[in-house]
């Protein structure tokens, strides 16, 4: 019979399991240590915005580009590398290790597009690039017509000018074309205006084209004007202001423009505020005018109120602001077109001026705008000897003005009310 082992494999496995459980129990009994959480730092990032001092340029202008840098977590020392390219992508300027503001003088002979690029490096491994494209013109023109539309027979005057560093002594070519693009007027001038009188009947529209030129350089501007059409709605009121509970009396009239024809029937509406639910009054007429009366509700309050008038057959409308509430008739009155309060203030100023002038002269100031009159020389001696008749007034030895005495007691010391000097009366 062989010798049996002290333990079988199964009993060995069980023993190991018991030891592991015991060890785990001991470890669980030991208090756990809380680790300090690590602060999460923001991720470093950099962005650049490119700002140009103009949206477009003229040949010969100076372009100024500014790079605005935003970086987290904080600023750093930046390096700016600038590049300028022309319309075809060719590099026309490169500036390395520049600053945030870049200046580029545009040549006088250049027109087209310019692309400004900047690459910003913070020296810590972060870079950012941005670019912006603008257009360069040889010149720009202004053009203005003296009216917004015309009626047949009107004269239309065009005014114009050119802004350029290249076209400095321009000659202007002008032309006027009708709605079929037929040229009805053309010419050239050194003046900055020309006029065109429309025929009767006239075209529906006219196009004004002006070209400024000097050598091979040119610049153009054009405007189109149309013949007046449609209708105008006008309104007048019986008063400029009302109080709650009053009635507004309005006169409305439609006037045709140019060759516009009037309809057979007119539908009028007058309302407070012009919104749904607002007090309103309506009428239908066969003539292009009407008188309407619109009551103002008692609870409308005071202040400025908008009154809207419409005529639906012509599609016209007009608004007017009326004052609701009491007004001071004195201050709202005009005299010869000048407000009454301004007239009264002027009169008050004149009266104050006259009063000050009189006071100035009364105290010995002489003329207000001239040199002060010198006082008369004082009589010899410092003591004024009163006559034997004891008069009740004496002459001031300093300014020569009269001093009234209130007592016959002598000697007495008196002060001059005009100059303030004192003297003894014996």
C-alpha positions, 0 to 999 in steps of 0.5 A: 500500500502506498503512502497517501498525500497529506492533501488532495488536489480538491482540498488544496484548492479549497484552502487557497480559496479560504486564504484569498477570502480572508486576505480580501476581508483584511484589505476591505477593513483598511480605510480607503484613501481619497485621491485629490482630483486633478484640475482640468486646464483649458485647451490652448487655442488661437484664432485671428480676425483680419480687419481692413480699414476700407471695404474697397480702395482706389488706386493710390490709396493706402490699405491698412490691415489689422490682425486681432488675435484671440488666444486661450488661456492667455496672451503671448508674444506673437509673430505676424507674417503678412502676404498680399496677392493680386487678382491672379494670385501673384505675391506683390508683398511679403512682410515677415516678423511684422506687427499686428497693423500692416500698411500697404500703399496701393500702386497708382497703376493697379486695379483689380483684386487684392488678397491680404493674408496673415499668419500668426505664430504664438511661439509656443506651437500654435499658429492661425491664418486668415485672409480677406479680399478687396477690390481696387478701382481707378475711380468712383463717381457720384451722380445726382438728378434734381428730381425723383421723377418727371412729367413731360416737358420737365427739364432734368439737371444731372450733377456729377463728380469723380473721386480718384488719385489718377483722374485729376483733370477729367473730361465728362462724356454724357448721354441720355437714352430713352426706354428703347435705349435710343440716345436722345442727347449726348455730348462732352464737357468740363462742367459738372452739370448738364440738363435735358428737357423731356419732350411731350409726349415723353418716354416712360424712362430716361437713362443718364450715363456720365463717363469721366475720362483722362487718358486711358483711365475712365469711370462711369455712373448711371441713373434711370428716371421714370415718368411720374405716375399714380396718385397723391393723397393729401389731408388737412385738419381743422385744428393742430391739436384736440382734447379727448372727446373732440371730433377730428374734421379732415379733408381728403383729396386725391390728385393724379400725377402726369397721365394717370387717370382717376377712377370712377369711384373712391372709397375713403377711410380715416382711422386713429392709429390705423390698426384693426379695432381702432376708431375709424370712419369711411365714405364712398364718393364719385369725386376725388375728395371728401370731408370726414369727421372722426370722434376721439374717445374720452379715454384715449389719453393725451400725447401724440396720436397718429391718424391714418387716411386711405383711399382704396381705389387708388391704393394711396395712404397717408399718416399724420400726427396730431396732439391730443391734450391741452396746449398753451395758446399763448406759447403756441401763437406765432407773430409773423412766423416767430413763436410768441415766446421768442418775441417775449424773451427778446423784449425781456432781454431788451428791458433788462439791458436798458435797466442795467445801462441806466444803473451803470450811468446812475452810479457813475460808470459813464457809458456802458461800452466806453471809458469810465468818466473821471470823477471831478477833482476833490475840493481842497482840504478834507473837511467841508465847512458847512455854511452858517445857514446849516444846509441839510445837504453837502457836496461829496469832496471825492465824486461831487455828488450830493449827500443829504444830511438828516441832522443839524448836529455839527461836526458830523462824519458822513459817508457818500452813498454814491462812492462810499467815501467818508468826510467830516462836515463842520 
